[in-house]
Amino acid sequence: MYVGELQFRIVANTSLTDAEAAIRDYLEALIFQGQILGREFPTAQAADHFISRVVLPEKDALAPANHSAAGLQAFEALGRAGLSYPKLQILGPDLMSNHTDPCPSPPAFILYCRFSQMNSVLYCAEHFAPVPLYRLCRSTAGNNDFESLIRWQLQFQALDEIQMQQDSLLQRQAERALQQPHSKLNRQGRQLARQLSRQSGKPVYFALYRGSSPDCQAEEHRHCPYCNGDWRLSAPWHDLFDFRCDRCQVVSNIAWQCQ
C-alpha cells in the first residue's frame, strides 16, 4: 500500500460548495472501485488548490483504465466544477498496511474481513495477500464498481469492532451476526462471494468468522454448517483457517476462545 496526495488545482471560477461536492464524489467513486482504501480522507484547502491524503493499494491504482463508469463520470465532473484533473504525488509505502498481492493471476480467492484491516476484502488464496478489486474489472472488461461489497465490508467491520470491545452493550448481538452461518450479514457475504466467483471465473471462498463456542471439546470436530460435510483440515490453511469446504466454498477457524 502507498500513501499519496491528490492535488486539485482551481482553474476556473468555483465555489467552495461546488468544489467540495466534486472532490467528494470523485473520492467516493474511487472508494467503491477499491482504488483508495479506508474511511476518512483529510482534505485541505490552500490558496489555489485542494489536497486530499489517500491510501492506494498500488502506485498505478488511479490509472484511468482502473476507473469504473461512475469514476470516469466523477473524473470529468471535476472540470465542470472549476478544478483541474487531480495530480497524484506518492509519498511512500504505508507502513501500517498489508502488502498487495503480487500474483498476476491468483488460482482462487478468499473473501476475508476484520475490523482493523482497511485493505481489500478479496485475498489471493495462494499468498493470502489482499487483491485490489479493480483488477477483476481489468480481467473481465467490466466497468461496474463494488459498492455493495464495500458497504458490506463497512458493516462487517463495525460489528467486528463492537464484539471486540469487552464492555460493549451489543457485544453478543454483534458476535451472533458475525458467526451465525445464516445471519443476514453472512448470507450477504456468501452471495457477494458467489458474484465475485462468477465475475472472475475462479473459486471465491467465504471466511466464516468463529469467535466463541459453547463446547470447546466438540469445536474441532464440527462439520460444514451449509452441507454438513467433513471440512476439518489436517493443518491450518495460511495458519488461520482450520476448516475448508470446497463444495460450499467456505473456510473457518476453530473458535478463538478454544485455541
VMD Tcl script that draws the C-alpha trace (Angstrom):
set ca {
  {0.00 0.00 0.00}
  {1.09 3.56 -0.62}
  {0.27 6.91 0.93}
  {-0.39 9.62 -1.61}
  {-1.69 13.14 -2.01}
  {-4.16 14.23 -4.65}
  {-3.94 17.88 -5.66}
  {-6.93 19.56 -7.31}
  {-5.93 22.96 -8.71}
  {-8.55 25.68 -9.04}
  {-8.58 26.56 -12.74}
  {-11.88 28.44 -13.11}
  {-14.40 30.32 -11.04}
  {-15.90 27.95 -8.48}
  {-17.47 27.97 -5.04}
  {-16.32 26.02 -2.02}
  {-19.60 24.10 -2.10}
  {-19.19 23.03 -5.75}
  {-15.52 22.14 -5.35}
  {-16.15 20.15 -2.17}
  {-19.01 18.20 -3.77}
  {-16.96 17.35 -6.88}
  {-13.98 16.16 -4.84}
  {-16.23 14.13 -2.52}
  {-17.98 12.45 -5.46}
  {-14.66 11.59 -7.08}
  {-13.18 10.12 -3.88}
  {-16.36 8.14 -3.25}
  {-16.15 6.64 -6.74}
  {-12.54 5.64 -6.05}
  {-13.58 4.01 -2.75}
  {-16.26 1.89 -4.40}
  {-13.80 0.71 -7.06}
  {-11.19 -0.25 -4.47}
  {-8.74 2.34 -5.82}
  {-8.33 4.10 -2.48}
  {-8.65 2.40 0.89}
  {-10.07 3.41 4.25}
  {-12.92 5.52 5.51}
  {-11.58 9.04 6.00}
  {-9.61 11.20 3.59}
  {-8.49 14.52 5.06}
  {-8.86 17.32 2.51}
  {-7.32 20.76 2.98}
  {-7.70 23.99 1.02}
  {-4.68 26.06 0.06}
  {-4.52 29.32 -1.86}
  {-5.17 27.91 -5.32}
  {-5.76 24.19 -4.81}
  {-7.17 21.43 -2.60}
  {-5.18 18.46 -1.28}
  {-6.60 15.07 -0.22}
  {-4.50 12.45 1.59}
  {-5.27 8.90 0.40}
  {-4.04 5.30 0.72}
  {-3.58 3.34 -2.52}
  {-3.23 -0.43 -2.98}
  {-0.76 0.12 -5.85}
  {1.11 3.07 -7.35}
  {-0.98 2.89 -10.54}
  {-4.32 2.41 -8.76}
  {-5.69 5.69 -10.12}
  {-4.88 4.97 -13.78}
  {-7.95 5.73 -15.93}
  {-8.09 2.07 -17.00}
  {-8.92 1.15 -13.39}
  {-11.84 3.58 -13.09}
  {-15.43 2.41 -13.07}
  {-18.04 4.13 -15.23}
  {-19.05 6.19 -12.18}
  {-15.40 7.02 -11.57}
  {-14.92 8.32 -15.10}
  {-18.04 10.47 -14.77}
  {-16.81 11.92 -11.45}
  {-13.38 12.47 -13.01}
  {-14.88 14.54 -15.84}
  {-17.14 16.43 -13.41}
  {-14.09 17.91 -11.68}
  {-13.50 20.17 -14.68}
  {-17.11 21.38 -14.66}
  {-16.62 22.34 -11.01}
  {-13.66 24.56 -11.92}
  {-10.98 22.07 -10.82}
  {-8.08 20.51 -12.70}
  {-7.76 16.78 -13.08}
  {-6.04 15.50 -9.92}
  {-2.28 15.37 -9.74}
  {-1.01 12.45 -7.65}
  {2.14 12.52 -5.55}
  {3.21 9.22 -3.97}
  {4.65 9.94 -0.52}
  {5.87 6.40 0.12}
  {4.80 2.93 1.30}
  {2.18 2.81 4.05}
  {3.99 1.17 6.96}
  {0.71 0.32 8.74}
  {-0.94 -1.62 5.86}
  {-0.74 -5.10 4.37}
  {1.23 -5.55 1.17}
  {-0.81 -6.03 -2.01}
  {-0.76 -9.49 -3.57}
  {1.98 -9.86 -6.22}
  {0.29 -12.75 -8.04}
  {-0.68 -11.78 -11.63}
  {-3.47 -14.37 -11.75}
  {-4.49 -16.00 -8.43}
  {-5.92 -19.52 -8.80}
  {-8.64 -18.72 -6.24}
  {-9.64 -16.05 -3.75}
  {-10.78 -15.74 -0.14}
  {-13.33 -13.15 0.98}
  {-11.96 -12.21 4.40}
  {-12.57 -9.21 6.64}
  {-11.58 -7.88 10.08}
  {-12.26 -4.52 11.68}
  {-8.61 -3.42 11.88}
  {-7.80 -4.01 8.21}
  {-8.67 -1.29 5.72}
  {-7.35 -3.18 2.69}
  {-9.35 -5.09 0.08}
  {-11.50 -7.91 1.47}
  {-10.53 -10.09 -1.51}
  {-7.39 -12.15 -0.81}
  {-5.26 -14.33 -3.05}
  {-5.83 -17.93 -1.93}
  {-2.17 -18.76 -2.65}
  {-0.38 -15.92 -0.85}
  {-3.20 -14.71 1.45}
  {-2.49 -11.11 0.46}
  {-5.15 -8.53 -0.49}
  {-6.06 -8.20 -4.17}
  {-7.20 -4.76 -5.44}
  {-10.83 -5.05 -6.54}
  {-10.32 -3.14 -9.79}
  {-8.09 -5.97 -11.04}
  {-11.24 -8.03 -11.57}
  {-12.60 -5.40 -13.92}
  {-9.29 -5.37 -15.75}
  {-9.52 -9.09 -16.47}
  {-13.22 -9.18 -17.35}
  {-13.61 -5.85 -19.21}
  {-16.24 -4.80 -16.67}
  {-16.88 -1.26 -15.60}
  {-19.25 -1.65 -12.67}
  {-17.99 -0.74 -9.22}
  {-18.01 -2.72 -5.98}
  {-20.27 -0.50 -3.89}
  {-22.29 -3.41 -2.47}
  {-19.13 -5.21 -1.39}
  {-17.57 -2.11 0.19}
  {-20.78 -1.34 2.09}
  {-20.90 -4.96 3.32}
  {-17.27 -4.61 4.45}
  {-18.10 -1.49 6.45}
  {-21.00 -3.28 8.19}
  {-18.84 -6.28 8.99}
  {-16.03 -4.14 10.39}
  {-18.43 -2.10 12.53}
  {-19.90 -5.27 14.08}
  {-16.45 -6.82 14.48}
  {-15.23 -3.76 16.36}
  {-18.30 -3.85 18.64}
  {-17.86 -7.52 19.53}
  {-14.16 -6.98 20.26}
  {-15.00 -4.45 23.00}
  {-15.32 -6.33 26.30}
  {-17.82 -3.92 27.84}
  {-19.85 -3.31 24.68}
  {-23.61 -3.17 25.21}
  {-24.18 -5.00 21.91}
  {-21.31 -7.48 22.11}
  {-23.44 -10.65 21.98}
  {-25.69 -9.36 19.19}
  {-22.68 -8.35 17.12}
  {-20.96 -11.71 17.61}
  {-24.11 -13.60 16.62}
  {-24.34 -11.59 13.39}
  {-20.68 -12.32 12.63}
  {-20.54 -16.04 13.34}
  {-24.01 -17.49 12.81}
  {-23.83 -19.17 9.37}
  {-27.29 -18.00 8.31}
  {-27.24 -14.46 9.70}
  {-28.21 -11.73 7.25}
  {-24.62 -10.47 7.26}
  {-23.19 -13.87 6.31}
  {-25.91 -14.57 3.75}
  {-24.97 -11.31 2.06}
  {-21.27 -12.16 2.31}
  {-21.69 -15.55 0.65}
  {-23.83 -14.00 -2.09}
  {-21.11 -11.43 -2.77}
  {-18.50 -14.22 -2.86}
  {-20.57 -16.07 -5.46}
  {-20.89 -12.90 -7.54}
  {-17.12 -12.37 -7.41}
  {-16.61 -16.00 -8.41}
  {-18.83 -15.56 -11.46}
  {-17.06 -12.33 -12.38}
  {-13.55 -13.76 -12.03}
  {-14.31 -17.30 -13.21}
  {-12.44 -18.61 -10.15}
  {-13.41 -20.02 -6.74}
  {-14.02 -17.41 -4.03}
  {-14.08 -18.87 -0.52}
  {-16.10 -17.05 2.12}
  {-14.35 -16.77 5.51}
  {-16.90 -17.54 8.23}
  {-15.78 -15.92 11.48}
  {-15.75 -18.02 14.66}
  {-15.07 -16.21 17.91}
  {-16.60 -18.36 20.66}
  {-18.09 -21.82 21.06}
  {-20.48 -23.39 23.60}
  {-18.38 -26.59 23.61}
  {-14.63 -26.35 23.05}
  {-14.18 -30.15 23.18}
  {-16.50 -30.58 20.21}
  {-15.32 -27.48 18.39}
  {-12.63 -29.06 16.23}
  {-15.00 -31.86 15.18}
  {-17.80 -29.66 13.86}
  {-18.98 -30.05 10.27}
  {-19.64 -27.58 7.48}
  {-22.72 -25.61 8.57}
  {-24.06 -25.48 5.00}
  {-23.76 -29.08 3.75}
  {-22.85 -30.93 6.99}
  {-19.79 -32.33 5.25}
  {-16.40 -33.08 6.79}
  {-14.25 -29.97 6.36}
  {-11.53 -30.28 9.03}
  {-8.07 -29.72 7.55}
  {-5.03 -31.74 8.60}
  {-3.09 -28.47 9.01}
  {-4.32 -24.87 9.14}
  {-4.55 -23.08 5.79}
  {-2.48 -19.89 5.91}
  {-2.02 -20.53 9.65}
  {-5.56 -19.24 10.13}
  {-8.28 -21.49 8.71}
  {-8.79 -24.89 10.35}
  {-11.78 -25.79 8.17}
  {-12.41 -25.65 4.42}
  {-15.36 -26.91 2.42}
  {-14.56 -26.96 -1.29}
  {-18.16 -27.86 -2.12}
  {-19.65 -24.79 -0.37}
  {-16.52 -22.66 -0.83}
  {-16.38 -21.70 2.85}
  {-13.46 -21.57 5.28}
  {-13.45 -21.01 9.04}
  {-11.33 -21.24 12.16}
  {-11.53 -23.05 15.46}
  {-13.20 -20.61 17.87}
  {-10.62 -18.22 19.26}
  {-11.70 -18.90 22.85}
  {-10.87 -22.60 22.31}
  {-7.36 -22.14 20.93}
}
mol new
graphics top color blue
foreach p $ca { graphics top sphere $p radius 0.5 }
foreach p [lrange $ca 0 end-1] q [lrange $ca 1 end] { graphics top cylinder $p $q radius 0.2 }
display resetview
